[in-house]
């Protein structure tokens, strides 16, 4: 690959315009050149010079020559994978600055399925989009769609067995300062899963003062749980104690590791 100066880069036809897009497709290049053949030629030339990288089929990003890294963030890449793609679950916690750990996995919900893939050491993983509510475009950002904080909390409670894990969930919840209970009710209603009301009500009751939830919200969750007994953690089916208020079987010492600063349930 030929080494070129930053000045030379800015003079290259098409680079500056494409760099403004963060993530782009061949169609974007064609709009720039007004000719498909010319678009292929321009894209090929920039890739040969190391100024554009192919992320996956028809998804590209310009390279910052000072760092040799693509201009697009992992979040912009994620949201460009399909027209309906948005970041969710633990990745949304990361985006909001609430994650205890930063993962080398990006979780993407989408109405259209795509194959998981890797790019520059980061795994991009598909999560089926079960509901459409609660997706926002943050201000002062380009090309990012993410679940709002309330839906992020509900999604992580719903899927912590598959994504993130229970300890990480609790550590993320500990950093949340406010939740809109009307939004929480909306997303719980969209899912209509009794077990989710149980788990959400039980967990958020322990943080209700920190996140400014009312007793009415806790009672609302309690009114939706039905009569079935469920396990908070599937791996604790043979141990733990029964919480009659929430009809949940809970592991012993559930919150102790948080108080002690430990990493595992005791």
Buried (B, 14 or more C-beta within 10 A) or exposed (E): EEEBEEEEBEEBEBBEBBBEBBBBBBEBBBEBBEEEEBBBEBBEBBBEBBBBBEBBEEBBBBBBBEEEEBBBBBBBBBBBBBEBBBBBBBBBBBBBEBBBEEBEBBBBBBEEEBEEBEBEEBEBBBBEBEBEBBBEEEEEBBBBBBBBBBBBBBBBBBBBEEBBEBBBBBBBBBEBEEBBBEBBBBBBEBBEBBBBBBBBBBBBBBBBEBBEBEEEBBEBBBEBBEEEBBBBBEEBEEEBEEBEEBBBBBBEBBEEBBEEEEEEBE
